[in-house]
């Protein structure tokens, strides 16, 4: 016999609702949702385990207790059965993109040509439910880096946890904390440069290709979105955000190309950049120190955790706060910097923090 453990990350809207594993084995109800394995809510996971003979092939699906509520992928499609051949103890991890009875909006994929980048970038665009139902309405725009991680757990980096930006925007709109918005996730190429930096890092790092990428965002992507989608084509209706180096490039874009976005989000922003500069030598903190004044009407959210890479970030954000205050900005008004106890430098932590970030900058 082997023990198979399930660890399921639910959608962000109502995470504590019961989750079931229904499958073709007696321990999973023999495809009867009424007899399925109900998981325990152990935030941020639903967890459970079964013991089955070695050699068993487990096929299963995730539901909230009925077939009408089974899990769907980021595009709203019902995926094939999950399948695992049992030969030893094992833990199966899944992130539920959404439930069939609650999926809303529309996720599309396209490619955008760029002169600044001398190539193209794949773009994932999520359109809120009201986009199709009200053809005269225009919407705010949220642009997020690391597009492969923004909506789809299948394309997200290990352990397959996405930032759930579409679910968060829907939930925040339902709370009336924000309105509906179009969300665009910019994907980065795979592979590495001659400097052994990933092409993703090359895109985002101000020390490498970050300037060209920032020109692409402000001078090409934003006009493209305003032309091809019903956006509210003005700075106060736009938010730019990212995690780690994406958070750093967001700040870099603010300094170098002000006036395109009103809201800026940097989760675990990597102010050390790829060279690992200490706070006193951080390129973007030095650039900020050279600014005599900062624009009004901007809202900027930063945070960092206490685990992983984030536990080394206190000095960067202490200096960042001092520099912003010296230039006339006020905590809780133009900016906030939050130290997240228990937070880490990973998607599962950023997913839990992105909602507060969007809520602050959209206020």
VMD Tcl script that draws the C-alpha trace (Angstrom):
set ca {
  {0.00 0.00 0.00}
  {1.11 3.58 -0.67}
  {-0.15 6.86 0.71}
  {-1.20 9.45 -1.85}
  {-1.60 12.97 -0.48}
  {-3.50 15.76 -2.17}
  {-2.58 19.44 -1.77}
  {-5.03 21.67 -3.64}
  {-4.81 25.46 -3.94}
  {-8.37 26.76 -4.44}
  {-9.54 29.84 -6.35}
  {-9.12 33.05 -4.35}
  {-12.77 34.16 -4.22}
  {-14.08 31.79 -1.51}
  {-11.09 29.62 -0.67}
  {-12.50 27.88 2.41}
  {-15.39 26.18 0.61}
  {-15.21 22.34 0.65}
  {-13.18 20.69 -2.10}
  {-13.57 17.04 -3.11}
  {-11.48 14.55 -5.07}
  {-13.74 12.33 -7.17}
  {-12.24 9.40 -9.05}
  {-12.30 5.86 -10.30}
  {-11.34 4.13 -7.06}
  {-13.40 3.25 -3.96}
  {-11.36 5.67 -1.83}
  {-12.41 8.46 -4.21}
  {-16.06 7.44 -4.54}
  {-15.90 5.45 -7.81}
  {-16.86 8.61 -9.74}
  {-19.80 9.33 -7.45}
  {-19.37 12.92 -6.17}
  {-21.60 12.14 -3.20}
  {-19.03 9.58 -1.97}
  {-15.88 11.51 -2.95}
  {-12.93 12.29 -0.69}
  {-13.57 15.59 1.10}
  {-10.35 17.49 1.77}
  {-9.46 19.43 4.90}
  {-8.99 23.21 4.69}
  {-5.43 23.87 5.90}
  {-4.72 27.35 4.49}
  {-3.51 27.90 1.86}
  {-4.28 24.29 0.82}
  {-7.09 21.80 0.90}
  {-5.40 18.58 2.02}
  {-6.24 14.91 2.28}
  {-4.82 11.46 1.69}
  {-5.78 7.95 0.67}
  {-4.05 4.58 0.87}
  {-4.18 2.47 -2.29}
  {-2.36 -0.65 -3.53}
  {0.83 -0.13 -5.48}
  {0.24 -0.42 -9.21}
  {-3.13 1.31 -8.99}
  {-3.81 3.92 -11.65}
  {-5.75 6.77 -10.05}
  {-7.90 8.88 -12.34}
  {-9.71 11.76 -10.70}
  {-11.21 15.23 -10.91}
  {-11.68 18.06 -8.43}
  {-15.13 19.41 -7.57}
  {-17.02 21.29 -4.89}
  {-19.29 18.28 -4.49}
  {-21.20 18.09 -7.82}
  {-20.28 17.69 -11.47}
  {-21.76 21.13 -12.13}
  {-19.01 22.51 -9.90}
  {-15.96 20.67 -11.25}
  {-12.67 22.47 -11.79}
  {-11.94 24.16 -15.12}
  {-8.73 25.56 -16.59}
  {-7.82 29.22 -17.02}
  {-9.75 29.39 -20.30}
  {-12.92 27.89 -18.78}
  {-12.49 24.44 -20.35}
  {-13.04 21.18 -18.47}
  {-9.62 19.48 -18.48}
  {-9.03 15.74 -18.99}
  {-8.97 13.48 -15.96}
  {-5.91 13.80 -13.75}
  {-3.96 10.55 -13.77}
  {-1.36 9.11 -11.39}
  {0.18 5.63 -11.32}
  {0.89 4.59 -7.74}
  {4.20 2.94 -6.89}
  {5.29 4.82 -3.77}
  {4.10 7.46 -1.34}
  {3.54 10.70 -3.24}
  {2.02 14.17 -2.92}
  {-0.10 15.50 -5.77}
  {-0.27 19.29 -6.08}
  {-2.94 21.12 -8.07}
  {-4.14 24.71 -8.36}
  {-7.77 25.18 -9.37}
  {-7.98 27.97 -11.94}
  {-11.76 28.25 -11.41}
  {-15.01 26.27 -11.02}
  {-17.31 25.50 -13.94}
  {-20.32 27.22 -12.37}
  {-18.38 30.39 -11.55}
  {-16.03 30.91 -14.46}
  {-16.50 34.35 -15.96}
  {-14.71 36.67 -18.30}
  {-12.59 35.61 -21.24}
  {-8.87 34.86 -21.51}
  {-7.18 35.29 -24.90}
  {-3.62 34.92 -26.16}
  {-1.94 36.96 -28.87}
  {1.46 38.22 -29.96}
  {2.56 41.86 -30.08}
  {5.38 43.04 -32.34}
  {7.89 45.43 -30.78}
  {10.41 47.77 -32.37}
  {11.95 48.49 -28.96}
  {12.59 44.79 -28.34}
  {13.38 43.91 -31.97}
  {10.96 41.02 -31.75}
  {7.61 40.20 -30.23}
  {6.09 39.27 -26.90}
  {3.21 36.93 -26.22}
  {0.36 38.60 -24.41}
  {-2.41 37.07 -22.30}
  {-5.44 39.36 -22.03}
  {-8.31 38.77 -19.64}
  {-11.56 40.56 -20.40}
  {-14.04 40.96 -17.52}
  {-17.63 39.66 -17.82}
  {-19.02 43.12 -18.56}
  {-16.79 43.51 -21.62}
  {-19.04 41.34 -23.79}
  {-22.36 42.27 -22.21}
  {-21.93 46.05 -22.49}
  {-20.24 46.91 -25.83}
  {-20.29 50.66 -25.13}
  {-18.41 50.43 -21.84}
  {-14.70 51.14 -21.42}
  {-12.48 49.65 -18.71}
  {-9.35 50.41 -16.70}
  {-6.20 48.55 -17.70}
  {-3.90 46.51 -15.44}
  {-0.57 45.42 -16.99}
  {1.41 42.71 -15.19}
  {4.84 41.28 -15.99}
  {5.51 37.50 -15.97}
  {2.34 36.84 -17.94}
  {2.77 33.06 -17.87}
  {2.28 33.21 -14.08}
  {-0.60 35.70 -14.00}
  {-3.68 33.62 -14.93}
  {-2.80 30.00 -15.65}
  {-1.40 27.49 -13.12}
  {-0.49 25.16 -16.00}
  {2.02 27.62 -17.48}
  {3.16 29.09 -14.16}
  {6.51 28.16 -12.69}
  {6.88 25.30 -10.21}
  {4.86 24.52 -8.10}
  {2.22 25.47 -10.67}
  {0.57 28.30 -8.73}
  {-0.64 31.35 -10.65}
  {-1.22 34.86 -9.31}
  {-4.98 34.53 -9.98}
  {-5.21 38.12 -11.24}
  {-8.49 37.46 -13.06}
  {-10.08 35.93 -9.94}
  {-8.79 38.77 -7.76}
  {-10.15 41.49 -10.05}
  {-13.52 39.72 -10.09}
  {-13.55 39.39 -6.29}
  {-12.48 43.01 -5.73}
  {-15.16 44.22 -8.15}
  {-17.75 42.17 -6.28}
  {-16.60 43.82 -3.03}
  {-16.75 47.21 -4.80}
  {-13.13 47.70 -3.73}
  {-12.27 48.22 -7.40}
  {-14.17 48.20 -10.65}
  {-13.93 45.65 -13.45}
  {-10.70 45.93 -15.41}
  {-8.93 44.47 -18.41}
  {-5.79 42.62 -17.30}
  {-2.85 42.09 -19.67}
  {-0.04 39.71 -18.73}
  {3.19 40.13 -20.71}
  {5.06 36.87 -21.26}
  {8.85 36.64 -21.49}
  {10.94 34.40 -23.77}
  {12.39 31.13 -22.58}
  {16.14 30.51 -22.54}
  {19.28 32.28 -21.37}
  {21.59 35.06 -22.52}
  {25.36 34.89 -22.96}
  {25.61 36.42 -19.47}
  {23.74 33.35 -18.08}
  {20.79 35.53 -17.16}
  {17.42 34.17 -18.20}
  {15.70 36.00 -21.04}
  {12.99 36.87 -18.52}
  {15.59 38.51 -16.28}
  {17.09 40.26 -19.31}
  {13.68 41.77 -20.12}
  {13.09 43.03 -16.60}
  {16.51 43.99 -15.24}
  {17.38 47.71 -15.56}
  {21.02 46.57 -15.65}
  {20.36 44.50 -18.79}
  {17.41 44.95 -21.19}
  {15.03 46.68 -18.81}
  {15.16 50.06 -20.55}
  {14.06 48.61 -23.89}
  {11.36 46.59 -22.17}
  {10.07 49.68 -20.34}
  {9.89 51.51 -23.69}
  {7.92 48.60 -25.07}
  {5.44 48.75 -22.17}
  {4.90 52.51 -22.24}
  {5.35 53.31 -25.92}
  {4.02 50.21 -27.66}
  {1.96 47.94 -25.42}
  {-0.22 50.65 -23.87}
  {-1.06 52.22 -27.27}
  {-1.75 48.71 -28.62}
  {-4.19 47.99 -25.80}
  {-5.87 51.37 -26.22}
  {-6.28 50.72 -29.96}
  {-7.39 47.08 -29.89}
  {-9.47 47.00 -26.69}
  {-12.03 49.26 -25.05}
  {-9.72 50.72 -22.42}
  {-10.09 53.99 -20.57}
  {-7.16 55.55 -22.39}
  {-5.81 57.80 -19.65}
  {-3.06 57.39 -17.01}
  {-5.39 57.49 -14.00}
  {-7.11 54.34 -15.31}
  {-3.90 52.30 -15.62}
  {-1.94 50.12 -13.17}
  {1.46 48.49 -13.76}
  {2.71 45.70 -11.54}
  {5.09 42.82 -11.06}
  {6.91 40.55 -8.65}
  {10.63 40.33 -7.84}
  {12.49 41.78 -10.87}
  {9.06 42.61 -12.31}
  {8.47 44.81 -9.27}
  {11.84 46.47 -9.82}
  {11.09 47.12 -13.50}
  {7.75 48.60 -12.46}
  {9.58 51.12 -10.29}
  {12.16 51.74 -13.02}
  {9.34 52.42 -15.50}
  {7.82 54.91 -13.06}
  {11.12 56.82 -12.81}
  {12.02 56.75 -16.50}
  {8.57 57.01 -18.09}
  {6.27 58.88 -15.68}
  {2.75 59.85 -16.61}
  {1.72 56.62 -18.37}
  {0.36 54.80 -15.31}
  {-1.18 56.06 -12.09}
  {-0.85 52.91 -9.95}
  {2.29 50.84 -9.41}
  {2.61 47.48 -7.64}
  {5.88 45.82 -6.61}
  {5.64 42.57 -4.64}
  {9.05 41.53 -3.27}
  {10.62 44.07 -5.65}
  {14.25 42.99 -6.18}
  {16.08 46.29 -5.65}
  {19.39 44.41 -5.62}
  {18.90 43.68 -9.37}
  {20.80 40.83 -11.03}
  {24.19 41.95 -9.67}
  {23.04 41.70 -6.05}
  {23.89 45.32 -5.16}
  {23.51 46.22 -1.46}
  {21.03 48.99 -0.57}
  {23.66 51.76 -0.70}
  {24.53 50.76 -4.28}
  {21.09 49.83 -5.60}
  {20.79 51.42 -9.03}
  {17.13 52.38 -8.70}
  {17.47 53.73 -5.16}
  {20.36 55.89 -6.37}
  {18.24 57.03 -9.32}
  {15.44 57.95 -6.91}
  {17.90 59.94 -4.79}
  {18.68 62.03 -7.88}
  {15.02 63.02 -8.28}
  {14.31 66.37 -6.64}
  {10.53 65.90 -6.68}
  {8.01 63.23 -7.52}
  {4.67 63.61 -9.32}
  {1.42 63.96 -7.42}
  {-1.60 61.77 -7.99}
  {0.38 58.52 -8.01}
  {-0.27 55.50 -5.79}
  {2.47 52.96 -5.23}
  {2.37 49.69 -3.27}
  {5.44 47.72 -2.18}
  {5.80 44.79 0.15}
  {8.28 42.13 1.20}
  {8.10 39.05 3.36}
  {10.13 37.39 6.08}
  {11.17 34.17 4.32}
  {13.47 33.24 1.46}
  {15.04 36.09 -0.50}
  {12.63 38.54 1.10}
  {14.25 38.23 4.52}
  {17.21 40.20 3.13}
  {15.10 43.08 1.78}
  {14.54 45.19 4.89}
  {17.39 47.61 4.15}
  {16.24 48.29 0.59}
  {12.70 49.14 1.63}
  {13.78 51.16 4.64}
  {15.87 53.34 2.31}
  {13.06 53.46 -0.26}
  {10.60 54.76 2.35}
  {13.03 57.42 3.56}
  {13.68 58.65 0.03}
  {9.99 58.84 -0.84}
  {9.19 60.77 2.35}
  {12.07 63.19 1.75}
  {10.50 63.99 -1.63}
  {7.15 64.87 -0.12}
  {5.21 61.63 -0.37}
  {3.14 60.42 2.59}
  {2.72 56.87 3.90}
  {-0.76 55.60 3.15}
  {-1.38 58.30 0.56}
  {1.02 58.22 -2.39}
  {2.70 55.02 -1.23}
  {2.74 52.17 1.23}
  {5.46 49.65 2.11}
  {4.29 46.56 3.97}
  {6.37 43.97 5.78}
  {4.42 40.71 5.45}
  {5.04 38.38 8.39}
  {5.34 34.85 7.01}
  {5.46 36.09 3.42}
  {7.93 34.58 0.98}
  {9.47 35.10 -2.43}
  {7.11 32.77 -4.28}
  {3.84 32.62 -6.20}
  {1.73 31.19 -3.39}
  {2.67 34.13 -1.17}
  {2.37 36.76 -3.90}
  {-1.05 35.39 -4.80}
  {-2.26 36.12 -1.27}
  {-0.84 39.68 -1.38}
  {-1.81 40.89 -4.84}
  {-5.40 41.66 -3.86}
  {-4.35 44.11 -1.12}
  {-1.92 45.73 -3.54}
  {-4.57 46.30 -6.21}
  {-7.03 47.50 -3.59}
  {-4.55 50.16 -2.40}
  {-3.46 51.54 -5.78}
  {-7.00 51.56 -7.20}
  {-8.45 53.45 -4.23}
}
mol new
graphics top color blue
foreach p $ca { graphics top sphere $p radius 0.5 }
foreach p [lrange $ca 0 end-1] q [lrange $ca 1 end] { graphics top cylinder $p $q radius 0.2 }
display resetview
